[in-house]
Amino acid sequence: MPIYEYKCEQTGTIYEVSQRINDAPLTKCANKNCECEGISNTHRIISKNIGVIFNGSGFYKTDYVKNSSNKTSTTTPCGCSECPHAAK
């Protein structure tokens, strides 16, 4: 289940609540340690604690590697005398 962050409008306390995606947002403060004691209105805030899970194919660096048969040679002589690619 996703974890949503809420902010108490009276005290400004930010707290987390684990809810289903289909559940309606809370309207009253559900923080048990809040000074408003559940009386204040609350609203869901956009949080930065997003956990992204990459599942399935297409997320590995080897999935995007082109075949070597399609590549053309891009090596050029460097001009130094010690390099194996040096022009002679």
MOPAC internal coordinates of N, CA, C and O (Angstrom, degrees):
PM7 1SCF
backbone

  N    0.0000 0     0.00 0     0.00 0    0    0    0
  C    1.4509 1     0.00 0     0.00 0    1    0    0
  C    1.5309 1   109.36 1     0.00 0    2    1    0
  O    1.2310 1   120.81 1   -37.93 1    3    2    1
  N    1.3168 1   116.06 1   142.07 1    3    2    1
  C    1.4671 1   119.65 1   178.04 1    5    3    2
  C    1.5201 1   112.07 1   -69.82 1    6    5    3
  O    1.2310 1   121.58 1   -26.89 1    7    6    5
  N    1.3086 1   114.58 1   153.11 1    7    6    5
  C    1.4645 1   120.99 1   176.10 1    9    7    6
  C    1.5194 1   107.47 1  -108.00 1   10    9    7
  O    1.2310 1   120.76 1   -56.87 1   11   10    9
  N    1.3409 1   116.15 1   123.13 1   11   10    9
  C    1.4548 1   122.01 1   179.93 1   13   11   10
  C    1.5170 1   109.96 1  -107.43 1   14   13   11
  O    1.2310 1   121.01 1   -31.08 1   15   14   13
  N    1.3145 1   115.68 1   148.92 1   15   14   13
  C    1.4573 1   120.97 1   176.05 1   17   15   14
  C    1.5226 1   108.79 1  -101.96 1   18   17   15
  O    1.2310 1   121.41 1   -42.65 1   19   18   17
  N    1.3158 1   114.90 1   137.35 1   19   18   17
  C    1.4588 1   122.21 1   177.76 1   21   19   18
  C    1.5186 1   108.92 1  -124.54 1   22   21   19
  O    1.2310 1   121.19 1   -23.77 1   23   22   21
  N    1.3172 1   115.34 1   156.23 1   23   22   21
  C    1.4560 1   120.81 1   178.59 1   25   23   22
  C    1.5189 1   108.99 1  -127.40 1   26   25   23
  O    1.2310 1   120.96 1   -53.44 1   27   26   25
  N    1.3254 1   115.77 1   126.56 1   27   26   25
  C    1.4595 1   122.18 1   176.85 1   29   27   26
  C    1.5340 1   107.50 1   -72.97 1   30   29   27
  O    1.2310 1   120.30 1   -52.90 1   31   30   29
  N    1.3183 1   117.02 1   127.10 1   31   30   29
  C    1.4644 1   120.33 1  -177.46 1   33   31   30
  C    1.5339 1   112.65 1   -71.93 1   34   33   31
  O    1.2310 1   120.06 1   152.18 1   35   34   33
  N    1.3130 1   117.50 1   -27.82 1   35   34   33
  C    1.4595 1   120.21 1  -178.26 1   37   35   34
  C    1.5218 1   112.32 1   -78.20 1   38   37   35
  O    1.2310 1   120.26 1   132.80 1   39   38   37
  N    1.3275 1   117.10 1   -47.20 1   39   38   37
  C    1.4636 1   120.55 1  -174.56 1   41   39   38
  C    1.5321 1   113.12 1  -102.77 1   42   41   39
  O    1.2310 1   119.96 1   162.05 1   43   42   41
  N    1.3206 1   117.69 1   -17.95 1   43   42   41
  C    1.4591 1   120.93 1  -177.68 1   45   43   42
  C    1.5199 1   113.52 1    79.90 1   46   45   43
  O    1.2310 1   120.32 1  -170.92 1   47   46   45
  N    1.3152 1   117.00 1     9.08 1   47   46   45
  C    1.4615 1   122.12 1  -179.91 1   49   47   46
  C    1.5203 1   110.04 1   -70.25 1   50   49   47
  O    1.2310 1   120.80 1   -46.73 1   51   50   49
  N    1.3207 1   116.08 1   133.27 1   51   50   49
  C    1.4619 1   121.59 1   176.86 1   53   51   50
  C    1.5182 1   107.92 1  -104.00 1   54   53   51
  O    1.2310 1   120.96 1   -48.57 1   55   54   53
  N    1.3269 1   115.77 1   131.43 1   55   54   53
  C    1.4609 1   120.90 1  -179.02 1   57   55   54
  C    1.5200 1   109.44 1  -141.54 1   58   57   55
  O    1.2310 1   120.63 1   -16.72 1   59   58   57
  N    1.3215 1   116.39 1   163.28 1   59   58   57
  C    1.4538 1   122.76 1  -177.42 1   61   59   58
  C    1.5152 1   111.04 1  -108.99 1   62   61   59
  O    1.2310 1   121.43 1   -36.51 1   63   62   61
  N    1.3415 1   114.88 1   143.49 1   63   62   61
  C    1.4604 1   121.11 1   178.08 1   65   63   62
  C    1.5263 1   107.44 1  -135.11 1   66   65   63
  O    1.2310 1   120.76 1   -47.90 1   67   66   65
  N    1.3283 1   116.15 1   132.10 1   67   66   65
  C    1.4541 1   121.44 1   176.61 1   69   67   66
  C    1.5290 1   108.06 1   -88.47 1   70   69   67
  O    1.2310 1   120.64 1   -61.84 1   71   70   69
  N    1.3379 1   116.39 1   118.16 1   71   70   69
  C    1.4550 1   121.94 1  -178.07 1   73   71   70
  C    1.5157 1   110.44 1  -136.67 1   74   73   71
  O    1.2310 1   121.27 1   -20.30 1   75   74   73
  N    1.3201 1   115.18 1   159.70 1   75   74   73
  C    1.4574 1   119.84 1   172.18 1   77   75   74
  C    1.5231 1   108.66 1   -75.80 1   78   77   75
  O    1.2310 1   120.67 1   -22.39 1   79   78   77
  N    1.3048 1   116.33 1   157.61 1   79   78   77
  C    1.4540 1   121.17 1   179.61 1   81   79   78
  C    1.5258 1   110.52 1   -63.27 1   82   81   79
  O    1.2310 1   120.12 1   144.57 1   83   82   81
  N    1.3207 1   117.38 1   -35.43 1   83   82   81
  C    1.4589 1   121.78 1  -177.48 1   85   83   82
  C    1.5304 1   113.32 1   -77.85 1   86   85   83
  O    1.2310 1   119.45 1   165.88 1   87   86   85
  N    1.3248 1   118.66 1   -14.12 1   87   86   85
  C    1.4656 1   121.19 1  -178.68 1   89   87   86
  C    1.5258 1   110.73 1   -68.27 1   90   89   87
  O    1.2310 1   121.28 1   -35.87 1   91   90   89
  N    1.3148 1   115.15 1   144.13 1   91   90   89
  C    1.4637 1   120.59 1   176.77 1   93   91   90
  C    1.5261 1   109.38 1   -71.47 1   94   93   91
  O    1.2310 1   119.83 1   -31.42 1   95   94   93
  N    1.3379 1   117.93 1   148.58 1   95   94   93
  C    1.4695 1   120.41 1   177.23 1   97   95   94
  C    1.5281 1   111.14 1   -61.88 1   98   97   95
  O    1.2310 1   121.07 1   -31.05 1   99   98   97
  N    1.3223 1   115.57 1   148.95 1   99   98   97
  C    1.4653 1   120.25 1   178.21 1  101   99   98
  C    1.5235 1   109.99 1   -68.64 1  102  101   99
  O    1.2310 1   120.80 1   -30.87 1  103  102  101
  N    1.3337 1   116.07 1   149.13 1  103  102  101
  C    1.4616 1   120.28 1   177.26 1  105  103  102
  C    1.5217 1   111.56 1  -112.16 1  106  105  103
  O    1.2310 1   120.11 1   154.66 1  107  106  105
  N    1.3156 1   117.39 1   -25.34 1  107  106  105
  C    1.4663 1   122.45 1   177.91 1  109  107  106
  C    1.5169 1   109.70 1  -114.11 1  110  109  107
  O    1.2310 1   120.76 1   -29.00 1  111  110  109
  N    1.3213 1   116.16 1   151.00 1  111  110  109
  C    1.4567 1   122.04 1  -177.59 1  113  111  110
  C    1.5263 1   110.61 1   -61.16 1  114  113  111
  O    1.2310 1   120.73 1   -52.51 1  115  114  113
  N    1.3212 1   116.22 1   127.49 1  115  114  113
  C    1.4636 1   122.00 1  -179.24 1  117  115  114
  C    1.5238 1   112.16 1  -109.52 1  118  117  115
  O    1.2310 1   120.28 1  -171.61 1  119  118  117
  N    1.3310 1   117.08 1     8.39 1  119  118  117
  C    1.4525 1   121.16 1   179.60 1  121  119  118
  C    1.5347 1   108.82 1   -78.28 1  122  121  119
  O    1.2310 1   120.23 1   -61.82 1  123  122  121
  N    1.3205 1   117.16 1   118.18 1  123  122  121
  C    1.4608 1   121.44 1  -176.97 1  125  123  122
  C    1.5236 1   112.54 1   -69.37 1  126  125  123
  O    1.2310 1   119.83 1   157.11 1  127  126  125
  N    1.3320 1   117.94 1   -22.89 1  127  126  125
  C    1.4638 1   121.64 1  -178.35 1  129  127  126
  C    1.5257 1   112.77 1   -97.19 1  130  129  127
  O    1.2310 1   119.68 1  -173.64 1  131  130  129
  N    1.3161 1   118.21 1     6.36 1  131  130  129
  C    1.4565 1   121.71 1  -176.58 1  133  131  130
  C    1.5268 1   110.68 1   -79.19 1  134  133  131
  O    1.2310 1   120.58 1   -33.91 1  135  134  133
  N    1.3259 1   116.50 1   146.09 1  135  134  133
  C    1.4658 1   122.20 1  -179.18 1  137  135  134
  C    1.5240 1   112.42 1   -69.74 1  138  137  135
  O    1.2310 1   119.51 1   159.34 1  139  138  137
  N    1.3308 1   118.54 1   -20.66 1  139  138  137
  C    1.4647 1   120.68 1  -178.41 1  141  139  138
  C    1.5213 1   112.30 1   -76.12 1  142  141  139
  O    1.2310 1   120.06 1   166.67 1  143  142  141
  N    1.3019 1   117.48 1   -13.33 1  143  142  141
  C    1.4656 1   124.75 1   177.97 1  145  143  142
  C    1.5242 1   113.29 1    57.78 1  146  145  143
  O    1.2310 1   120.20 1  -144.11 1  147  146  145
  N    1.3210 1   117.22 1    35.89 1  147  146  145
  C    1.4601 1   121.69 1   175.42 1  149  147  146
  C    1.5139 1   115.21 1    83.75 1  150  149  147
  O    1.2310 1   119.90 1  -173.36 1  151  150  149
  N    1.3164 1   117.79 1     6.64 1  151  150  149
  C    1.4636 1   121.51 1  -178.14 1  153  151  150
  C    1.5275 1   111.70 1   -87.49 1  154  153  151
  O    1.2310 1   119.73 1   145.43 1  155  154  153
  N    1.3060 1   118.12 1   -34.57 1  155  154  153
  C    1.4597 1   123.23 1  -173.89 1  157  155  154
  C    1.5246 1   112.12 1   -71.90 1  158  157  155
  O    1.2310 1   121.21 1   -27.70 1  159  158  157
  N    1.3180 1   115.28 1   152.30 1  159  158  157
  C    1.4601 1   120.83 1   172.22 1  161  159  158
  C    1.5208 1   108.85 1   -72.26 1  162  161  159
  O    1.2310 1   121.04 1   -23.47 1  163  162  161
  N    1.3112 1   115.62 1   156.53 1  163  162  161
  C    1.4573 1   121.45 1   179.37 1  165  163  162
  C    1.5187 1   108.98 1  -138.39 1  166  165  163
  O    1.2310 1   120.44 1   -21.56 1  167  166  165
  N    1.3068 1   116.76 1   158.44 1  167  166  165
  C    1.4565 1   119.85 1   175.78 1  169  167  166
  C    1.5220 1   110.06 1  -142.69 1  170  169  167
  O    1.2310 1   121.87 1   -30.11 1  171  170  169
  N    1.3200 1   114.03 1   149.89 1  171  170  169
  C    1.4660 1   121.08 1  -179.39 1  173  171  170
  C    1.5183 1   108.53 1   -76.38 1  174  173  171
  O    1.2310 1   121.05 1   -44.34 1  175  174  173
  N    1.3058 1   115.59 1   135.66 1  175  174  173
  C    1.4573 1   120.16 1   178.64 1  177  175  174
  C    1.5237 1   109.51 1  -112.85 1  178  177  175
  O    1.2310 1   120.94 1   -22.16 1  179  178  177
  N    1.3000 1   115.80 1   157.84 1  179  178  177
  C    1.4627 1   121.12 1   177.07 1  181  179  178
  C    1.5215 1   107.47 1   -80.48 1  182  181  179
  O    1.2310 1   120.74 1   -57.56 1  183  182  181
  N    1.3087 1   116.18 1   122.44 1  183  182  181
  C    1.4613 1   119.63 1  -177.35 1  185  183  182
  C    1.5135 1   110.62 1  -106.14 1  186  185  183
  O    1.2310 1   121.46 1   -14.46 1  187  186  185
  N    1.3216 1   114.80 1   165.54 1  187  186  185
  C    1.4597 1   121.64 1   179.79 1  189  187  186
  C    1.5197 1   112.18 1   -98.78 1  190  189  187
  O    1.2310 1   119.94 1   176.88 1  191  190  189
  N    1.3196 1   117.72 1    -3.12 1  191  190  189
  C    1.4650 1   120.26 1  -175.96 1  193  191  190
  C    1.5279 1   110.60 1   -88.21 1  194  193  191
  O    1.2310 1   121.11 1  -117.18 1  195  194  193
  N    1.3086 1   115.49 1    62.82 1  195  194  193
  C    1.4493 1   121.31 1  -179.01 1  197  195  194
  C    1.5213 1   108.28 1   -93.69 1  198  197  195
  O    1.2310 1   120.57 1   -57.37 1  199  198  197
  N    1.2976 1   116.51 1   122.63 1  199  198  197
  C    1.4543 1   121.26 1   176.69 1  201  199  198
  C    1.5131 1   109.73 1   -98.17 1  202  201  199
  O    1.2310 1   120.24 1   -69.87 1  203  202  201
  N    1.3043 1   117.14 1   110.13 1  203  202  201
  C    1.4556 1   121.58 1  -179.25 1  205  203  202
  C    1.5160 1   108.36 1   -95.02 1  206  205  203
  O    1.2310 1   121.15 1   -50.71 1  207  206  205
  N    1.3081 1   115.40 1   129.29 1  207  206  205
  C    1.4580 1   120.68 1   178.92 1  209  207  206
  C    1.5151 1   107.82 1  -116.26 1  210  209  207
  O    1.2310 1   120.50 1   -61.21 1  211  210  209
  N    1.3278 1   116.66 1   118.79 1  211  210  209
  C    1.4463 1   121.54 1   176.63 1  213  211  210
  C    1.5113 1   108.02 1   -91.65 1  214  213  211
  O    1.2310 1   120.43 1   -64.18 1  215  214  213
  N    1.3114 1   116.78 1   115.82 1  215  214  213
  C    1.4452 1   122.33 1  -176.03 1  217  215  214
  C    1.5239 1   109.37 1  -122.62 1  218  217  215
  O    1.2310 1   119.54 1   -41.76 1  219  218  217
  N    1.2938 1   118.47 1   138.24 1  219  218  217
  C    1.4485 1   121.54 1   176.57 1  221  219  218
  C    1.5116 1   112.45 1    99.37 1  222  221  219
  O    1.2310 1   121.39 1     6.19 1  223  222  221
  N    1.3151 1   114.95 1  -173.81 1  223  222  221
  C    1.4601 1   119.16 1  -177.86 1  225  223  222
  C    1.5193 1   110.16 1   -82.54 1  226  225  223
  O    1.2310 1   121.07 1   -19.54 1  227  226  225
  N    1.3115 1   115.57 1   160.46 1  227  226  225
  C    1.4501 1   120.94 1   177.50 1  229  227  226
  C    1.5128 1   113.85 1   100.13 1  230  229  227
  O    1.2310 1   119.53 1  -174.03 1  231  230  229
  N    1.3118 1   118.51 1     5.97 1  231  230  229
  C    1.4554 1   120.77 1  -176.99 1  233  231  230
  C    1.5253 1   112.61 1  -117.62 1  234  233  231
  O    1.2310 1   120.39 1  -166.38 1  235  234  233
  N    1.2922 1   116.87 1    13.62 1  235  234  233
  C    1.4502 1   120.55 1   177.98 1  237  235  234
  C    1.5195 1   108.78 1  -113.11 1  238  237  235
  O    1.2310 1   120.57 1   -30.79 1  239  238  237
  N    1.3147 1   116.52 1   149.21 1  239  238  237
  C    1.4579 1   119.44 1  -177.88 1  241  239  238
  C    1.5185 1   111.92 1   -63.43 1  242  241  239
  O    1.2310 1   120.04 1   155.18 1  243  242  241
  N    1.3402 1   117.52 1   -24.82 1  243  242  241
  C    1.4582 1   119.75 1   179.65 1  245  243  242
  C    1.5231 1   112.09 1   -76.07 1  246  245  243
  O    1.2310 1   119.64 1   162.96 1  247  246  245
  N    1.3263 1   118.29 1   -17.04 1  247  246  245
  C    1.4606 1   120.88 1   178.93 1  249  247  246
  C    1.5159 1   112.36 1   -72.21 1  250  249  247
  O    1.2310 1   119.98 1   159.64 1  251  250  249
  N    1.3161 1   117.65 1   -20.36 1  251  250  249
  C    1.4510 1   120.90 1  -176.42 1  253  251  250
  C    1.5241 1   113.12 1  -108.86 1  254  253  251
  O    1.2310 1   120.09 1  -173.81 1  255  254  253
  N    1.3211 1   117.44 1     6.19 1  255  254  253
  C    1.4574 1   121.01 1  -179.73 1  257  255  254
  C    1.5187 1   108.73 1   -75.38 1  258  257  255
  O    1.2310 1   121.27 1   -50.22 1  259  258  257
  N    1.3221 1   115.18 1   129.78 1  259  258  257
  C    1.4596 1   119.79 1   178.49 1  261  259  258
  C    1.5207 1   109.45 1   -79.57 1  262  261  259
  O    1.2310 1   121.01 1   -26.72 1  263  262  261
  N    1.3038 1   115.67 1   153.28 1  263  262  261
  C    1.4616 1   120.38 1   177.70 1  265  263  262
  C    1.5191 1   109.77 1   -64.53 1  266  265  263
  O    1.2310 1   121.00 1   -37.29 1  267  266  265
  N    1.3342 1   115.70 1   142.71 1  267  266  265
  C    1.4607 1   119.56 1  -179.22 1  269  267  266
  C    1.5223 1   111.36 1   -68.32 1  270  269  267
  O    1.2310 1   119.35 1   158.39 1  271  270  269
  N    1.3336 1   118.85 1   -21.61 1  271  270  269
  C    1.4627 1   120.96 1   179.58 1  273  271  270
  C    1.5274 1   111.24 1   -69.54 1  274  273  271
  O    1.2310 1   120.06 1   157.00 1  275  274  273
  N    1.3256 1   117.49 1   -23.00 1  275  274  273
  C    1.4593 1   120.73 1  -179.98 1  277  275  274
  C    1.5215 1   112.21 1   -86.50 1  278  277  275
  O    1.2310 1   119.89 1   167.38 1  279  278  277
  N    1.3131 1   117.82 1   -12.62 1  279  278  277
  C    1.4508 1   121.36 1  -176.65 1  281  279  278
  C    1.5219 1   110.80 1   -86.39 1  282  281  279
  O    1.2310 1   120.95 1   -33.29 1  283  282  281
  N    1.3015 1   115.78 1   146.71 1  283  282  281
  C    1.4522 1   120.80 1   172.38 1  285  283  282
  C    1.5147 1   107.68 1  -104.56 1  286  285  283
  O    1.2310 1   120.71 1   -23.91 1  287  286  285
  N    1.2882 1   116.24 1   156.09 1  287  286  285
  C    1.4507 1   120.56 1  -177.84 1  289  287  286
  C    1.5247 1   109.53 1   -69.13 1  290  289  287
  O    1.2310 1   121.08 1   -51.93 1  291  290  289
  N    1.3411 1   115.54 1   128.07 1  291  290  289
  C    1.4609 1   120.38 1  -179.78 1  293  291  290
  C    1.5224 1   111.22 1  -113.87 1  294  293  291
  O    1.2310 1   119.96 1  -171.66 1  295  294  293
  N    1.3355 1   117.69 1     8.34 1  295  294  293
  C    1.4613 1   119.72 1  -179.34 1  297  295  294
  C    1.5166 1   108.97 1   -79.12 1  298  297  295
  O    1.2310 1   121.76 1   -42.70 1  299  298  297
  N    1.2892 1   114.25 1   137.30 1  299  298  297
  C    1.4659 1   120.38 1   178.25 1  301  299  298
  C    1.5113 1   108.02 1  -128.31 1  302  301  299
  O    1.2310 1   120.26 1   -28.30 1  303  302  301
  N    1.3110 1   117.10 1   151.70 1  303  302  301
  C    1.4583 1   119.54 1   177.01 1  305  303  302
  C    1.5200 1   110.07 1   -62.07 1  306  305  303
  O    1.2310 1   120.95 1   -40.05 1  307  306  305
  N    1.3177 1   115.79 1   139.95 1  307  306  305
  C    1.4585 1   119.27 1  -176.69 1  309  307  306
  C    1.5263 1   113.25 1   -90.55 1  310  309  307
  O    1.2310 1   119.51 1   159.22 1  311  310  309
  N    1.2863 1   118.55 1   -20.78 1  311  310  309
  C    1.4526 1   120.58 1   177.25 1  313  311  310
  C    1.5202 1   114.06 1    99.46 1  314  313  311
  O    1.2310 1   119.06 1   173.61 1  315  314  313
  N    1.3150 1   119.40 1    -6.39 1  315  314  313
  C    1.4564 1   119.61 1   178.66 1  317  315  314
  C    1.5244 1   109.62 1   -88.52 1  318  317  315
  O    1.2310 1   120.50 1   -21.31 1  319  318  317
  N    1.3210 1   116.64 1   158.69 1  319  318  317
  C    1.4565 1   119.71 1  -176.47 1  321  319  318
  C    1.5259 1   112.64 1   -84.90 1  322  321  319
  O    1.2310 1   119.29 1   164.13 1  323  322  321
  N    1.3270 1   118.96 1   -15.87 1  323  322  321
  C    1.4555 1   121.55 1  -176.43 1  325  323  322
  C    1.5281 1   113.11 1   -95.83 1  326  325  323
  O    1.2310 1   119.66 1   167.18 1  327  326  325
  N    1.2761 1   118.25 1   -12.82 1  327  326  325
  C    1.4679 1   122.67 1  -176.87 1  329  327  326
  C    1.5268 1   109.95 1   -79.76 1  330  329  327
  O    1.2310 1   119.79 1   -37.93 1  331  330  329
  N    1.3439 1   118.01 1   142.07 1  331  330  329
  C    1.4638 1   119.40 1   178.06 1  333  331  330
  C    1.5253 1   112.32 1   -65.88 1  334  333  331
  O    1.2310 1   119.67 1   162.15 1  335  334  333
  N    1.3191 1   118.24 1   -17.85 1  335  334  333
  C    1.4656 1   121.53 1   179.10 1  337  335  334
  C    1.5251 1   111.83 1   -92.73 1  338  337  335
  O    1.2310 1   119.97 1  -174.27 1  339  338  337
  N    1.3184 1   117.67 1     5.73 1  339  338  337
  C    1.4572 1   120.59 1  -175.16 1  341  339  338
  C    1.5237 1   111.18 1   -62.58 1  342  341  339
  O    1.2310 1   121.63 1   -39.82 1  343  342  341
  N    1.2941 1   114.49 1   140.18 1  343  342  341
  C    1.4626 1   120.12 1   177.08 1  345  343  342
  C    1.5284 1   109.17 1   -73.01 1  346  345  343
  O    1.2310 1   120.23 1   -47.52 1  347  346  345
  N    1.3258 1   117.17 1   132.48 1  347  346  345
  C    1.4601 1   120.57 1  -177.75 1  349  347  346
  C    1.4873 1   110.73 1  -115.22 1  350  349  347
  O    1.2310 1   120.10 1   180.00 1  351  350  349

